[in-house]
């Protein structure tokens, strides 16, 4: 029997995976999600993160965890950014 695929949606987790030091707004939630994803991949579950687009390549893998960029974090108007593209 094939193990189910697991997908996390976390805008800022790529900052930890990609070791991006130019942005510094990843925190405790992202660290916990990454720890959980590491353990799940160790147990043989395929894990994917949908993250913000920080210029990384689509489908980049790190320790068996695949990252898919969703949208550019800085796109849109600063005040309206919450509604578009985030909620869109």
Secondary structure, DSSP 4 states (H G I P E B T S, - for coil): -PPPPEEEE-TTTHHHHTT--S-----HHHHHHHHHHHHHHHTT--EEEEEEESSPPTTEEETTEEEEEEEETT-S-TTGGGIIIII-
